[in-house]
Amino acid sequence: MKRFIGFVKKEFYHIFRDKRSMFILFGMPIAQILLFGFAITNEINNVELGILDKSKDHETLKIINKINASEYFTIENVVENENEIEAVFKKGEVKAFLVFEEGFAENLHALHKGKIQVITDATEPNTANTIVNYVQSIIQHYQQELNSTSDMGVQIDIQTRMFFNTELKSVFNFLPGVMTVILMLVSAMMTSISITREKELGTMEILLVSPLKPVQVVVGKVFPYIFLSIINALVILILGVTVFGMPIEGSLILLAFETVLFIITALSLGILISTIAETQQAAMMISLMGLMLPVILLSEFIFPISSMPDLLQYISHFIPAKWFIIILKGIMLKGVGLIYLWKETVILIVMAVFLIALSIKKYKIRLE
Amino acid sequence: MSITLKNITKSYKKVTAVDDISFEVKPGELFGLIGPDGAGKTTLFRILTTLLFADKGEATVAGYDVVKDYKEIRKSVGYMPGRFSLYQDLTVEENLEFFATIFGTTIEENYDLIKDIYVQIEPFKKRRAGKLSGGMKQKLALSCALIHKPKVLFLDEPTTGVDPVSRKEFWDMLKRLNDKGITTLVSTPYMDEAALCDRIALIQEGKILKIDSPSNIIDQHEKQIYNVEAKDMYQLIQNLKEFPENESVYAFGEFVHYTHSNENFHPEKLEKFLSERDHKNISIKPTSPSIEDVFMDLARKKDVKPTENEA
C-alpha cells in the first residue's frame, strides 16, 4: 500500500508540474463549455413517432398513413391514454407524439376545423424543432389536398408542446455532450499519454525492473485521473447549473455513480491505447482520432443518430459516450431513475469490465 | 555465482545482437563488459534484468533463473539503464524517495550505502533532475539504483556522455561500492576504464573476444607495439600503411600505434622509409600494450578469420 501511495504521489507531481496537462485538465473544460453556445440545425430521417388517436376515424387514419409513408417518420408506438405518453418518452422509444382530438373527422366536416397536438421530447431541442416543422408541413399538405377536392375550406389546427426542456434551450443539449467529451479526453487521452511517457523516457524500464506489479503501475497511473475527472465533472455541472440554469431533475447519487462508471470506462480505454502506442505522440493521435471523433460524431452530441446510415448507427452502439449521454440527459432533464436507465448502465459496466480485462492482459511485463 | 550465462543468443530480425555468450561473475566482483557501440552490451543487460527473453541459452542472476524467477530478480537487483531514466520533473530528493518507496524501503534505512555519492548531490536536492549536469545525473541515477541495497548492480554505460573528471569520480565510487561487497556488472565503450575492473570481457558484434583480468589480458599480449610520432599525423598514418609487412596502424592519442607482421622489424628501416617521404621529427619507440591495443588486435584477427577459413 505504501508503494501504491508513493506511486500516486509521483503521478500528482507529474501532473501539477506540467503546464500542458494542467491546461487540458482545467482550462479546456471551462473554455469548451463557455464557447459551445452554437445551435446546429440538422435534417431528420426515420424519427420514431408515437400516436394517441382519440378519434380513430377515416381522416385520422389517412393522416397517420401519410406520415408513416414519409421517409422522415416511422410510427413506433400507439397509446390509448394521455397518461401513458410520459412513460413512453422516458423510455426514449419515441421522439414525438401526435395526439388527435376526439371526433376529429366530425369536427373537420361540421366545423371545418380539426385539432392535432404535436408533443416532442425536447431534450434534443434541435431535433424537436425540426420534427415539429416536418409534421406541420405534412399536415398542411394534407389540408390543401382536402380543400382542393371540396370547397369546405377546412383548417387543421396544430398545437405544439414540448416535454422535459420546455424552453428548448440548446445548452441543455450540449452540456451533457461537452461533459462526456471532456471526461473522455481527460480520462483516456491523459492516461494513455502518461503511461507512454514512461515508455518514451525510459523510466518504464526501471519500473519493470522493480517489485511493482503491473496492476500497481496501472492503477497508480489511473487513480489521479479518476480523482481529477470527478473534480472536472463537478466543475462542469456547477457551471451548467449556475451559468446556464441547467436542471438536475434526478438523483445526484445516481448521477455521481454513472459519472464514475463512465470515467472508469474511459480510463480503461486510455490504458488499452497505451499498451498499443509506443510514443506520447502516437497515444495522442490514437486518442484524438480513435476516441474524440467517434465521441463527437456518433454519440448524439451534435448529430442525431437516427438519421445516420445503418452502418454508422450500428457502430454507434459501441461508443460508450452514446450511452452516457442518454444516461446524463435521462437523469438531468427527465429526472428518471435506474429503472429506466438500467440497460445503458449495464452496457457501460460490461464495456468497462471488458476493457480493463483486455488492457491488463495486454500490459507488457517485458520490453518486447 | 552471482551471474551466470550459458550459450545466450538473441537476434532482432536479421541481426544477431548476442551470439552464444557464456560467462560467470563471482560474488563481489566488479566485472566489465568492454566493447564499442552495437556490440550487444545493452541487449545482454536487458536479458539479465529480465526485460528481454533470450532466443537460446540460460542465465541466472543472484541464483534466480531470468525467465522463471523474474519476479525475484526484479526485487533483488539495481539497474541503471544506458539512457538517463529518472523523472526529470521530480527533484533529486523526490526521485530518491520514490525509488526507495517502490522497493519498500526508506532513504534513512540504506543511507550509509549511498552516503558517499549522495552527499555530492545533496546541496542540489531541491533541484529538478532534468536541470542537473550530466555527471550529477549519473550520481543520482546510481543512488536510486542502490537505495534498496541490491545484491547485484547492473550499470549500462554509466559514464557515456560524462566529462572526464566526473568519469574518474564515478569509477572511484564504483570501487568503493565494490569494497562493500556489491557484485557489479558494468559496461563501457571506453577502454581506459577497463583497467579499473576486477575482470573484463571484451565483446564485439555479439561475440566475446576474451575474458580475463585486465592485467592478464595485457601480459598475455605478445605483440610488440611501437609508438610512432611525426609532425604530420594524417600523412604519417597513410605512409605507415604503405610500409611493407605492416600489420596494424591506428591513431592512439598523440601517437600512432604500429605493429609489424613478423619478427624482423627494424626501427631504422622504418625511420628511413618515413624520412624519404618528407616526415620531420620522427620518433619510433617500443611501448607496452593497453587494453585498447589488445582489443584492436583481437577484433582484427576475428575479422581476418573468415577469409582464412575460406582458404
Interface residues (C-beta under 8 A of the other chain):
Chain A: K2 R3 I5 G6 F7 K9 K10 Y13 H14 R17 D18 L201 G202 T203 E205 I206 L207 L208 V209 S210 P211 L212 I365 R366 L367 E368
Chain B: R46 T49 T50 L51 L52 F53 Y70 K71 R74 K75 V77 Y79 P81 R83 F84 S85 L86 Y87 Q88 D89 L90 E94 E97 F98 F99 T101 I102 F103 G104 C144
